């Protein structure tokens, strides 16, 4: 069974930074050759894709986080990261990582709370 384990969330003031980590178990680093995404879910809303990797080393971001968030992968540790800077209260939510096109079982997510 593949496990996705997100971590790194917490409570931070607006303008602060957090770095989220996603550990991928039961797979070799080759799984990072596929596209990976970070998603955010807030109460009453569907899970929203905020950042993803794509072939050729490309990255994409939603308009709401562009210029503030950075997605990266680590093939040595088989990890996916999300560096979040200049956080805003509207960034509050539970963050999940997953493959973009063939989602695996979802992890438990990590809560990010940004206070104003």
C-alpha distances in whole Angstrom, upper triangle without the diagonal:
4,6,10,13,16,19,23,24,27,31,33,37,37,38,35,32,29,26,22,19,16,14,11,8,7,9,13,16,16,14,17,19,18,20,18,20,20,21,23,24,27,28,29,28,25,23,25,24,26,25,23,23,24,25,28,27,28,28,28,29,30,34,33,32,33,35,33,30,28,25,24,21,21,20,20,18,16,17,18,21,24,27,29,33,36,34,35,35,34,31,30,26,23,21,18,16,14,15,18,18,15,13,10,9,12,12,15,17,20,24,27,30,33,36,40
4,7,10,13,16,20,22,25,28,30,34,34,35,32,29,25,23,19,16,12,10,7,6,5,7,11,13,14,11,13,16,15,16,15,16,17,18,21,21,25,26,28,26,23,20,22,21,23,21,20,20,21,22,25,24,25,24,25,26,27,31,30,28,30,31,30,26,25,21,20,17,17,16,17,15,12,13,15,18,20,24,26,30,33,31,32,32,31,28,27,24,20,18,15,13,11,12,15,16,13,11,7,7,10,10,13,15,18,21,24,27,30,34,37
4,6,10,13,17,18,21,25,27,31,31,32,29,26,22,20,16,13,10,8,6,5,7,9,12,14,15,13,14,17,16,17,14,15,15,16,18,19,22,24,26,24,22,19,21,20,21,20,19,19,21,23,26,24,25,23,24,25,26,29,28,26,28,30,28,24,23,19,19,16,16,16,17,14,12,12,13,16,18,21,23,27,30,28,30,29,28,25,24,21,17,15,12,11,10,12,16,17,14,12,8,7,8,7,10,12,14,18,21,24,27,31,34
4,7,10,14,15,18,22,24,27,28,28,26,23,19,16,13,10,6,6,5,7,9,10,13,13,15,12,13,16,15,15,12,12,12,13,15,16,19,22,23,22,20,16,18,16,18,17,16,17,19,21,24,22,22,20,21,21,22,26,25,23,25,26,24,20,19,16,16,14,15,15,16,13,11,10,10,12,14,18,20,23,26,24,26,26,25,21,21,18,14,12,9,7,8,10,13,16,14,11,8,8,7,5,8,9,11,15,17,21,24,27,30
4,7,10,12,15,19,21,24,25,26,23,20,16,14,10,8,5,5,7,8,12,13,15,15,18,15,15,19,18,17,14,14,12,13,15,16,19,21,23,22,20,17,18,17,18,17,17,18,21,23,25,23,24,21,22,22,23,26,24,22,24,25,23,20,19,16,16,14,15,16,17,13,12,10,10,11,13,16,18,21,24,22,24,24,23,20,19,16,13,11,9,8,10,13,16,19,17,14,12,11,9,5,7,7,9,12,15,18,21,25,28
4,7,8,12,15,17,21,22,22,19,17,13,11,7,6,4,6,9,12,15,16,18,17,19,17,16,19,18,17,13,12,10,11,12,14,16,19,21,20,19,15,16,15,15,15,15,17,20,23,25,22,22,20,20,19,20,23,21,19,21,22,20,16,16,14,14,13,14,16,17,14,13,10,9,9,10,13,14,18,21,18,20,20,20,16,15,13,10,8,7,7,10,13,16,19,18,15,13,13,10,7,7,5,6,9,11,15,18,21,24
4,6,9,13,15,18,20,20,17,14,10,9,6,5,6,8,12,14,18,19,20,19,22,19,18,22,21,20,16,15,12,13,13,15,17,19,23,22,21,17,18,17,17,16,17,19,22,25,27,24,24,21,21,20,21,24,22,19,22,22,19,16,16,14,15,15,15,18,18,15,14,11,11,10,10,12,13,16,19,17,19,19,19,16,15,13,11,9,9,10,13,17,19,22,22,19,17,16,13,10,9,7,5,8,10,13,16,19,22
4,7,10,11,15,17,17,14,11,7,6,5,6,9,11,15,17,21,22,22,21,24,22,20,23,23,21,18,16,13,14,14,16,17,20,23,22,22,19,19,18,17,16,18,20,23,26,27,24,24,21,21,20,21,23,20,18,20,20,17,14,14,14,15,15,16,19,19,16,16,13,12,10,9,10,11,13,16,14,17,17,18,14,13,13,11,10,11,12,16,19,21,24,24,21,20,20,17,14,12,10,7,8,8,11,13,17,20
4,7,9,13,14,15,12,10,7,7,6,9,11,14,17,20,23,24,25,24,26,24,22,25,24,22,19,16,13,13,12,13,14,17,20,19,19,17,17,17,15,16,18,20,24,27,29,25,25,22,21,19,19,21,19,16,19,20,16,14,15,15,16,18,19,22,22,19,19,16,14,12,10,11,10,13,15,12,14,14,15,11,10,10,8,8,11,13,16,20,21,25,25,22,21,20,16,14,12,9,5,5,5,8,10,13,17
4,6,10,12,14,11,10,8,10,10,12,15,17,21,23,27,27,29,27,30,28,26,29,28,26,22,20,16,16,14,15,15,17,21,20,21,19,19,20,18,19,22,24,28,31,32,29,28,25,24,22,22,23,20,18,21,21,17,16,18,18,20,21,22,25,26,23,23,19,18,15,14,13,12,13,15,12,13,13,14,12,10,10,10,11,14,16,20,23,25,28,28,25,24,23,20,17,14,12,8,6,5,6,8,11,14
4,7,10,12,10,10,9,12,13,16,18,21,24,27,30,31,32,31,33,31,29,32,31,29,25,22,18,18,15,16,15,17,21,21,22,20,20,21,19,21,24,26,30,33,34,31,30,26,26,23,22,23,20,18,21,21,17,17,19,20,22,24,25,29,29,26,26,22,21,18,16,15,13,13,14,11,12,11,13,11,9,11,12,13,17,19,23,26,27,31,31,28,28,26,22,20,17,15,11,8,6,5,6,7,11
4,7,8,6,7,8,11,13,16,19,22,26,28,32,32,33,31,34,32,29,32,31,29,25,22,19,19,16,17,17,19,22,22,23,21,21,21,19,20,23,26,29,33,33,30,29,25,24,21,21,21,18,16,19,19,15,15,18,19,21,24,25,29,29,27,27,23,21,18,15,14,11,11,10,8,9,9,12,11,10,12,14,15,18,20,24,27,28,31,32,29,29,28,25,22,20,17,13,11,8,6,5,6,9
4,6,6,9,10,14,16,20,23,26,29,32,36,36,36,34,37,34,32,35,34,31,28,25,21,21,18,19,18,20,23,23,25,23,22,23,20,22,25,27,31,34,35,32,30,27,25,22,22,21,18,16,19,18,15,16,19,21,24,26,28,31,32,30,30,26,24,20,18,16,12,11,9,8,8,8,12,11,11,14,16,17,21,23,27,30,30,33,35,32,32,31,28,26,23,20,17,14,11,8,5,5,6
4,5,9,11,15,17,20,23,26,29,33,36,36,37,34,36,34,31,34,33,30,27,24,20,20,17,19,17,20,23,22,24,22,21,21,18,20,23,26,29,33,33,30,28,25,23,20,19,18,15,14,16,16,12,14,17,20,23,26,28,31,32,30,30,26,24,20,17,15,11,10,7,5,5,6,10,9,10,14,17,17,21,23,26,29,29,32,34,31,32,31,28,26,24,21,18,15,12,9,6,6,5
4,7,10,14,16,20,23,26,29,33,36,36,36,33,35,33,30,33,32,29,26,23,20,20,18,20,20,22,25,24,25,23,22,21,18,19,23,25,28,31,31,28,26,23,22,19,19,18,15,13,15,13,10,12,15,18,21,24,26,30,31,29,29,26,23,19,16,13,10,7,4,5,6,9,12,11,13,16,18,18,21,23,26,29,28,32,34,32,32,32,29,27,26,22,19,17,13,12,9,9,9
4,7,11,13,17,20,23,27,30,33,33,33,31,33,31,28,31,30,28,25,22,19,19,18,20,20,22,25,24,25,23,22,21,18,19,22,24,27,30,31,27,26,22,22,19,19,19,16,14,16,14,11,12,14,17,19,22,24,27,28,26,26,23,21,17,14,11,8,6,5,5,8,10,13,11,12,15,17,17,20,21,25,27,28,31,33,30,31,30,27,25,24,20,17,15,12,11,8,10,11
4,7,10,13,17,20,23,26,30,30,30,27,29,28,25,27,27,24,21,19,16,17,16,19,19,22,25,24,24,22,20,19,16,16,19,21,24,27,27,24,23,20,19,17,18,18,16,13,15,13,9,9,11,14,16,18,20,24,24,22,23,19,17,13,11,8,5,4,6,6,10,12,14,11,12,15,16,14,17,18,22,24,25,28,30,27,28,28,24,22,21,18,15,14,11,11,10,12,14
4,6,10,13,16,20,23,26,26,27,24,27,25,22,25,25,22,19,17,14,15,14,17,18,21,24,23,23,20,19,18,15,15,17,19,23,26,26,23,22,19,19,17,18,19,16,13,15,15,11,10,11,12,14,16,17,21,22,19,20,16,14,10,8,6,5,7,9,8,12,13,14,11,12,13,13,12,14,15,19,22,22,26,27,24,25,24,21,19,18,15,11,11,9,10,10,13,15
4,7,10,13,16,19,23,23,23,20,23,21,19,22,22,20,16,15,12,14,14,17,19,22,25,23,23,19,18,17,14,13,15,16,20,23,24,20,20,17,17,16,18,19,17,14,16,15,12,9,9,10,11,13,14,17,18,16,16,12,10,7,6,4,6,9,12,11,14,16,17,13,14,14,14,11,13,13,16,19,20,24,25,22,22,22,19,17,17,14,11,12,10,13,13,17,19
4,7,10,13,16,20,20,20,18,21,19,17,20,19,17,14,12,9,11,12,15,17,20,23,21,20,17,16,15,13,12,14,15,19,22,23,20,19,16,17,16,17,19,17,14,16,17,14,10,10,9,10,11,13,16,17,14,14,10,8,5,5,6,8,11,14,13,16,17,17,13,13,13,11,8,9,10,13,16,17,21,21,19,19,19,16,13,13,10,8,10,9,13,14,18,20
4,6,10,13,17,16,17,15,18,16,14,17,17,16,13,12,10,13,14,16,19,22,25,23,22,18,18,16,15,13,14,15,18,21,22,19,19,17,18,17,19,22,20,17,19,19,16,13,12,10,10,10,10,13,14,11,10,7,6,5,7,9,11,15,18,17,19,20,20,16,16,15,13,10,10,9,12,14,16,20,20,17,17,17,14,12,13,10,9,12,12,16,18,21,24
4,6,10,13,13,14,13,15,13,12,15,15,14,10,10,9,12,14,16,19,22,24,22,20,17,17,15,15,13,13,14,17,19,21,18,19,17,18,17,19,22,21,19,20,21,19,15,14,11,10,9,10,12,13,10,9,5,5,6,9,12,14,18,21,19,22,22,22,18,18,16,13,10,8,6,9,11,14,17,17,14,13,13,11,9,11,9,9,13,14,18,20,24,26
4,6,10,10,12,11,14,12,11,15,15,15,12,13,13,15,17,19,22,25,27,25,23,20,20,18,18,17,16,16,19,20,22,20,21,19,21,21,23,26,25,22,24,24,22,19,17,14,12,10,10,11,11,8,7,5,7,9,12,15,17,21,24,23,25,26,25,22,21,19,16,13,11,9,10,12,16,18,17,15,13,13,12,10,12,11,12,16,17,21,23,27,30
4,7,7,9,9,11,9,9,13,13,14,11,13,13,16,18,20,23,26,28,26,23,20,20,18,19,17,16,15,18,19,21,19,20,19,21,22,23,27,26,24,25,26,24,21,19,15,14,11,11,11,11,9,6,6,8,11,14,17,20,24,27,26,28,28,27,24,24,21,18,15,12,10,9,10,14,16,15,13,10,11,11,10,13,13,15,18,20,24,26,30,33
4,6,8,10,12,10,12,15,15,17,15,16,17,19,21,23,26,28,30,28,26,23,24,22,23,21,19,19,21,22,24,22,24,23,24,25,27,31,30,28,29,30,28,24,22,19,17,14,13,12,12,10,8,9,12,15,18,21,24,27,30,29,31,32,31,27,27,24,21,18,15,13,12,13,17,18,16,14,12,12,13,11,14,15,17,21,23,27,29,33,36
4,7,10,11,10,13,15,15,17,16,18,19,21,24,25,29,31,32,31,28,25,26,24,25,23,21,21,22,22,25,23,25,25,26,28,29,33,33,30,31,33,31,27,25,22,20,16,15,14,14,12,10,12,15,18,21,24,27,31,34,32,35,35,34,30,30,27,24,21,18,15,14,14,18,19,16,15,12,12,14,14,17,18,20,24,26,30,33,36,39
4,7,8,7,9,12,12,15,14,17,18,21,24,26,29,31,33,31,28,24,25,23,24,22,19,18,19,19,21,20,22,22,24,26,28,31,32,29,30,31,30,26,23,20,18,14,13,11,12,11,8,11,13,17,20,23,26,30,33,32,34,35,34,30,30,27,24,21,18,15,13,12,16,17,14,14,12,13,15,15,18,19,21,25,27,31,33,37,39
4,5,6,8,10,12,15,15,18,20,22,26,28,31,34,35,33,30,27,27,24,25,22,19,17,18,18,19,18,21,21,24,26,28,32,32,30,30,31,30,26,23,19,17,13,12,9,9,9,7,11,13,17,20,23,26,30,33,32,35,36,35,31,32,29,26,23,20,17,15,14,17,18,16,16,15,17,18,18,21,21,23,27,28,32,34,38,40
4,5,6,8,10,13,12,16,18,21,24,27,30,33,35,32,29,26,25,22,23,20,17,15,15,15,16,15,18,18,21,23,26,29,30,27,27,27,27,23,20,16,13,10,8,5,7,8,5,8,11,14,17,20,24,27,30,30,33,34,33,29,30,28,25,22,19,15,14,13,16,17,16,16,15,18,18,18,21,21,22,26,27,30,32,36,38
4,5,5,8,11,12,16,18,21,25,27,31,34,35,32,29,26,25,22,23,20,17,14,14,13,14,14,17,18,20,23,26,29,30,27,27,28,28,24,21,17,15,11,11,8,10,11,9,11,13,16,19,22,25,28,32,32,34,35,34,30,31,29,27,23,20,16,15,12,15,15,15,16,15,18,19,20,23,23,24,28,29,32,34,38,40
4,5,6,9,9,13,15,18,22,24,28,30,32,29,26,22,22,19,20,17,14,12,13,12,15,14,16,16,19,21,23,27,27,25,25,26,26,22,20,16,14,11,11,9,12,12,8,10,11,15,17,21,24,27,30,29,32,33,31,28,29,26,23,20,17,13,11,9,12,12,11,12,11,14,16,16,20,19,22,25,26,30,32,35,38
4,5,7,7,11,13,17,20,23,26,29,31,28,25,21,21,17,18,15,12,9,10,10,12,11,13,13,16,18,21,24,25,22,22,23,23,19,16,12,10,7,8,7,10,11,7,8,8,12,14,17,20,24,27,27,29,30,29,25,27,25,22,19,16,12,11,9,11,13,13,13,13,16,16,17,20,19,20,24,24,28,29,33,35
4,7,9,12,16,19,22,25,29,32,33,30,26,23,22,19,19,16,12,9,9,8,9,9,12,13,15,18,21,25,26,23,23,24,24,21,18,14,12,10,11,9,13,14,11,12,12,15,17,20,23,26,29,29,31,33,31,28,29,27,25,21,19,15,13,10,11,12,13,14,15,18,19,20,23,22,24,27,27,31,32,36,38
4,6,10,14,16,20,22,26,29,30,27,23,20,19,16,17,14,10,8,7,7,10,11,12,12,14,17,19,23,24,22,22,23,23,20,17,14,13,11,13,12,15,16,12,13,12,15,17,20,22,25,28,28,30,31,29,26,27,25,23,19,17,13,10,7,8,8,9,11,12,16,16,18,21,20,22,25,26,29,31,34,36
4,7,11,13,17,20,23,26,27,24,20,17,16,12,13,10,7,5,5,7,10,10,10,9,11,13,15,19,20,18,18,20,20,17,15,11,11,10,13,13,17,17,13,13,11,13,14,17,19,23,25,25,26,28,25,23,24,22,20,17,14,11,9,6,5,7,9,10,12,16,16,17,20,18,20,23,23,27,28,31,33
4,7,10,14,16,20,23,24,21,18,15,13,10,11,8,5,5,7,10,13,11,11,10,10,12,14,18,18,16,17,19,18,15,13,9,9,9,12,13,16,15,12,10,8,10,11,15,17,20,23,22,24,25,23,19,21,19,17,13,11,7,6,4,5,8,10,9,11,13,13,14,17,15,17,19,20,23,24,28,30
4,6,10,13,17,20,21,18,15,12,10,7,7,6,4,6,9,13,15,13,12,9,9,10,11,15,15,13,14,16,16,12,11,8,10,10,14,15,18,17,14,12,9,10,9,13,14,17,20,19,20,21,19,16,17,15,14,10,8,6,6,6,6,9,11,10,12,14,12,13,15,13,14,16,17,20,21,25,27
4,7,10,14,17,19,16,14,10,8,6,6,5,6,9,12,16,18,16,14,11,11,10,11,14,13,11,13,15,14,10,10,8,10,11,15,17,19,18,15,12,9,9,7,11,11,15,17,16,17,18,16,13,14,12,10,7,6,4,7,9,9,13,14,12,13,14,11,12,13,10,11,13,13,16,17,21,23
4,7,10,14,15,12,10,6,5,4,6,7,9,12,15,19,21,19,17,14,12,11,10,14,12,12,14,17,15,12,13,11,14,15,18,20,23,21,18,15,12,12,10,13,13,16,18,16,16,16,14,11,12,9,8,5,5,6,8,10,10,13,14,12,13,14,11,11,12,9,11,12,12,15,16,20,22
4,7,10,12,9,9,6,5,6,7,10,12,16,18,22,24,22,20,17,15,12,11,14,11,11,14,17,15,13,14,13,16,18,21,23,26,23,21,18,15,14,12,14,12,15,16,14,14,13,11,8,8,6,6,5,6,9,11,14,13,17,18,15,16,16,12,13,12,9,10,9,9,12,13,17,19
4,7,9,7,6,4,6,9,10,13,15,19,22,25,28,26,24,20,18,16,14,16,14,14,17,20,18,16,18,17,20,21,24,26,29,26,24,21,18,17,15,17,16,18,19,16,15,14,11,10,9,5,5,6,8,11,13,16,16,18,19,16,17,16,12,13,12,9,10,9,10,12,14,17,19
4,6,6,7,7,9,12,12,16,19,22,25,29,31,29,27,23,21,18,16,17,14,15,19,21,19,18,20,20,23,25,27,30,32,29,27,24,21,20,17,19,17,19,19,15,14,12,9,9,7,5,7,9,11,15,17,20,19,22,22,19,20,19,16,16,14,12,12,10,10,11,13,15,17
4,6,8,10,12,15,16,20,22,26,28,32,34,32,30,27,24,21,19,20,18,19,22,25,23,21,24,24,27,28,31,33,35,32,30,27,24,23,21,23,20,23,22,19,17,14,12,12,10,8,9,12,14,18,19,22,22,24,24,21,22,20,17,17,15,14,14,12,13,13,15,16,18
4,7,10,12,16,17,21,23,27,29,32,35,33,31,28,25,22,19,21,18,20,23,26,25,23,26,25,28,30,33,35,37,34,32,29,26,26,23,25,23,25,25,21,19,17,14,15,13,11,12,15,16,19,21,23,22,24,24,21,23,21,18,19,17,16,17,15,16,16,18,20,21
4,7,8,12,14,17,20,23,25,29,32,30,27,24,21,19,16,17,15,17,20,23,22,21,23,23,26,27,30,32,35,32,30,27,24,23,21,23,21,23,23,20,18,16,13,13,12,10,11,13,14,17,18,20,19,21,21,19,21,19,17,18,17,15,16,15,16,16,18,20,21
4,6,10,12,15,17,21,22,26,29,27,25,22,19,17,15,17,15,17,20,23,22,20,22,21,24,25,28,30,32,30,27,25,22,22,20,22,21,23,24,21,19,18,15,14,14,11,11,12,12,15,15,17,16,17,18,15,17,17,14,16,16,14,16,16,16,18,19,22,23
4,7,9,12,14,17,19,23,26,24,22,19,17,15,13,16,14,15,18,21,19,17,19,17,20,21,24,26,29,26,23,21,18,18,16,19,18,21,22,19,18,17,14,13,13,10,9,9,9,11,12,14,13,15,15,13,15,14,11,13,13,11,13,13,14,16,18,21,23
4,6,9,11,15,17,21,23,22,19,16,13,11,9,12,11,12,14,17,16,14,16,15,18,20,23,25,28,26,23,20,17,17,15,17,16,18,19,17,16,16,13,11,12,10,10,9,10,11,12,14,12,14,16,14,16,16,14,15,16,13,14,14,14,16,17,20,22
4,6,8,11,13,17,20,18,16,12,10,8,7,11,11,10,12,15,15,12,13,12,15,17,20,22,25,23,21,18,14,14,12,15,14,17,19,17,17,17,14,12,14,12,12,10,9,9,10,11,9,12,14,12,15,16,14,15,16,14,15,16,15,18,18,22,23
4,7,11,13,17,19,17,14,11,8,6,5,8,8,7,9,12,11,9,10,10,13,15,19,21,24,23,20,17,14,13,10,12,11,14,15,13,14,15,12,10,12,12,12,9,10,10,12,13,11,15,17,15,18,19,16,17,17,14,14,15,14,16,16,20,21
4,7,10,14,16,13,11,7,6,4,6,10,10,8,9,11,11,8,8,6,10,12,16,18,21,20,18,15,11,10,8,10,11,14,16,15,16,18,16,13,15,14,14,11,11,10,11,12,10,13,16,15,17,19,16,17,18,15,16,17,15,18,18,22,23
4,7,10,12,10,9,6,5,7,9,13,14,12,11,14,14,11,9,7,9,10,14,16,19,18,16,14,10,10,10,12,14,17,19,18,20,22,19,16,18,17,16,13,12,9,9,9,7,11,13,13,15,17,16,17,19,16,17,19,18,21,22,25,27
4,7,9,7,6,4,6,9,12,15,17,14,14,15,16,12,10,7,8,9,12,13,17,17,14,13,10,11,11,13,15,18,21,21,23,25,23,20,22,21,20,16,14,11,11,9,8,11,14,14,16,19,18,19,21,19,20,22,21,24,25,28,30
4,6,6,5,6,8,11,14,17,19,17,16,17,19,16,13,11,11,11,14,15,19,19,16,15,13,14,15,17,19,22,24,24,26,28,26,23,25,24,23,19,17,14,13,11,9,11,13,15,17,20,20,21,24,22,23,25,25,28,28,32,33
4,5,6,9,11,15,18,20,22,21,19,20,22,19,16,14,13,13,15,15,18,20,17,17,15,17,18,20,22,25,27,28,29,32,29,27,29,28,26,23,21,17,16,13,12,12,15,17,19,22,22,24,27,25,26,29,28,31,32,35,37
4,5,9,12,16,19,21,24,21,19,20,22,19,16,14,13,13,15,15,18,20,18,18,16,18,19,20,23,25,27,28,30,33,31,28,30,30,28,25,23,20,19,16,15,16,18,20,22,26,25,26,29,27,28,30,30,33,33,36,38
4,7,10,14,17,19,21,19,17,17,18,16,13,11,10,10,12,13,16,18,16,15,13,14,15,17,19,21,24,25,27,30,28,25,28,27,26,22,21,18,17,15,15,16,19,20,21,25,24,25,27,25,25,28,27,30,30,33,34
4,7,10,14,16,18,16,14,15,16,14,11,10,10,12,15,16,19,20,18,17,14,15,15,16,18,20,22,23,25,28,26,23,26,25,24,21,20,17,17,15,14,15,18,19,21,24,24,24,27,24,25,26,25,28,28,31,32
4,7,10,13,15,12,10,12,13,11,8,7,8,11,14,16,19,20,17,16,12,12,12,13,14,16,19,19,21,24,22,19,22,21,21,18,17,14,15,14,12,15,18,18,20,23,21,22,24,21,22,23,22,24,24,28,29
4,7,9,12,10,8,11,12,10,9,9,11,14,17,19,22,22,20,18,14,14,12,14,14,16,18,18,19,22,19,17,20,20,20,16,16,14,15,14,12,14,18,18,20,23,21,22,24,21,21,22,21,23,23,26,27
4,6,8,6,5,8,9,8,8,9,12,15,19,21,24,23,21,19,15,14,11,12,12,14,15,15,16,18,16,13,17,17,17,14,15,14,15,15,13,16,19,18,21,23,20,21,22,19,19,20,18,20,19,23,23
4,5,6,6,10,10,10,11,12,15,18,22,24,27,26,24,21,17,16,13,14,13,15,15,14,14,16,13,12,15,15,16,14,15,15,16,17,14,17,20,19,22,23,21,22,22,19,19,19,17,19,18,21,22
4,6,5,9,10,11,13,14,18,21,25,27,30,29,27,24,21,19,16,16,14,15,14,14,14,16,13,12,16,17,18,17,18,18,20,20,18,20,24,23,25,27,24,25,25,22,22,21,19,20,18,21,21
4,6,9,9,10,13,14,18,21,25,28,30,29,27,24,20,18,14,14,12,12,12,11,10,12,9,9,12,13,16,15,17,18,20,21,19,22,24,23,25,26,23,23,23,20,19,18,16,16,15,17,17
4,6,5,6,9,11,15,18,21,24,27,26,24,21,17,15,11,11,9,9,9,9,10,12,10,8,12,13,15,13,15,16,18,19,18,21,24,22,24,25,22,22,22,18,17,17,14,15,14,17,17
4,5,6,8,11,14,18,21,24,27,26,24,21,18,16,12,12,10,10,11,12,13,16,14,12,16,17,18,16,18,17,19,20,18,21,24,23,25,27,24,24,25,21,20,20,18,19,17,20,20
4,6,8,11,14,18,21,24,26,26,25,22,18,16,13,11,10,9,9,11,13,16,15,14,17,19,20,18,20,19,22,22,21,24,27,26,28,29,27,26,27,23,22,21,18,19,18,20,20
4,7,10,13,17,20,23,25,24,23,20,17,14,10,8,6,5,6,8,10,13,13,11,14,16,17,15,18,18,20,22,21,24,27,25,27,28,25,24,24,20,19,18,15,16,14,17,17
4,7,10,14,17,20,22,21,20,17,13,10,7,5,4,6,9,9,11,14,13,11,14,15,15,13,14,14,17,18,17,21,23,22,23,24,21,21,21,17,16,16,13,15,14,18,18
4,7,10,13,16,19,18,17,14,11,8,6,5,7,9,12,12,15,18,17,14,17,17,17,14,15,13,16,17,16,20,22,21,22,24,21,20,21,18,17,18,16,18,17,21,22
4,7,10,13,16,15,14,11,7,6,5,6,9,12,15,15,18,20,19,15,17,17,16,13,13,11,12,13,13,17,19,17,19,20,18,18,19,16,16,17,16,19,19,23,24
4,7,10,12,12,11,9,6,5,7,8,11,14,18,18,21,23,22,19,20,20,19,15,14,12,13,13,14,17,19,18,19,21,19,18,20,17,17,19,18,22,22,26,27
4,6,9,9,7,6,4,6,9,11,15,17,21,21,24,26,25,21,23,22,20,16,15,11,12,12,14,17,18,17,17,19,18,17,19,17,18,20,20,24,24,28,30
4,5,6,6,5,6,8,11,13,17,20,23,23,26,28,28,24,25,24,22,19,17,14,15,15,17,19,20,19,19,21,20,19,21,19,19,22,22,25,26,30,32
4,6,5,7,9,11,15,17,20,23,27,27,30,32,31,27,28,27,25,21,19,16,15,15,17,19,19,19,18,21,20,20,22,21,22,25,25,29,30,33,36
4,6,8,11,13,17,18,22,24,28,28,32,33,33,29,30,29,26,23,21,18,18,18,21,23,22,22,21,22,22,21,23,22,22,26,26,30,31,34,37
4,5,9,11,15,17,20,23,27,26,29,31,31,27,27,26,23,20,18,15,16,17,20,22,21,20,19,20,19,18,20,19,19,23,23,27,28,32,34
4,7,10,14,16,20,23,27,26,29,30,29,26,26,24,21,18,16,13,13,13,16,18,17,16,15,17,17,15,18,17,18,22,22,26,28,31,34
4,7,10,13,16,19,23,22,25,26,26,22,22,21,18,15,13,10,11,12,15,18,17,16,15,16,15,14,16,14,15,18,19,22,24,28,30
4,7,10,13,17,20,19,22,23,22,19,20,18,16,12,11,8,9,10,12,16,16,14,14,16,14,13,15,13,13,16,17,20,22,25,28
4,6,10,13,16,16,19,21,20,16,17,16,15,11,11,9,11,13,15,18,19,17,17,18,16,14,16,13,12,15,14,18,19,22,25
4,6,10,13,12,15,17,16,13,14,14,13,10,10,9,12,14,15,19,20,18,18,19,17,15,16,13,12,13,12,15,16,19,21
4,7,10,10,14,16,16,13,14,15,15,12,13,13,16,18,18,22,23,22,22,23,20,19,19,15,14,14,12,15,15,18,20
4,7,7,10,12,13,9,12,13,14,11,14,14,17,20,20,23,25,23,24,24,21,20,19,16,13,13,10,12,11,15,16
4,5,9,12,13,10,13,15,16,15,17,18,21,23,23,27,28,26,27,28,25,23,23,19,16,16,12,13,11,14,15
4,7,10,11,10,12,15,18,17,20,21,24,26,25,29,31,29,30,30,27,26,25,21,18,17,13,13,10,12,12
4,7,8,6,9,12,14,14,17,19,22,24,24,27,29,27,28,28,24,23,22,18,15,14,10,9,7,9,10
4,5,5,8,11,14,15,18,20,23,26,25,28,30,28,29,29,25,24,23,19,17,14,11,9,6,8,7
4,5,6,9,13,14,18,20,24,26,26,29,31,28,29,28,24,23,22,18,16,13,10,7,5,6,6
4,5,8,12,13,16,19,22,24,23,26,28,25,27,26,23,22,21,17,16,13,10,9,8,9,10
4,6,9,10,13,15,19,21,20,24,25,23,24,24,20,19,18,14,13,10,8,7,7,10,11
4,7,9,13,16,19,22,22,25,26,23,24,23,19,18,16,13,11,8,5,5,5,8,11
4,6,10,13,16,19,19,22,23,20,20,19,15,15,13,10,8,6,5,6,9,12,14
4,7,10,13,17,17,20,20,17,17,16,12,11,9,6,5,4,6,9,11,15,18
4,7,10,14,14,18,18,15,15,14,11,10,9,5,5,6,7,10,13,16,19
4,7,10,12,15,15,11,11,11,7,7,7,5,7,9,11,14,17,20,23
4,7,9,12,12,9,10,10,8,8,10,8,10,12,14,17,19,23,26
4,6,9,8,6,6,8,7,8,11,10,13,16,17,21,23,26,29
4,6,6,5,7,10,10,12,15,14,17,19,21,24,26,30,32
4,6,6,9,12,12,14,17,16,18,20,21,24,26,30,31
4,6,9,13,13,16,19,19,21,24,25,28,29,33,35
4,6,10,11,15,18,18,21,24,25,28,30,34,36
4,7,8,11,14,14,17,20,22,25,27,31,33
4,6,9,12,13,17,20,22,25,28,31,34
4,7,10,11,15,18,21,24,27,30,33
4,7,8,12,14,17,20,23,27,29
4,5,9,12,15,18,22,25,28
4,7,9,13,16,19,22,26
4,7,10,13,16,19,23
4,7,10,13,16,20
4,6,10,13,16
4,7,10,13
4,6,10
4,7
4
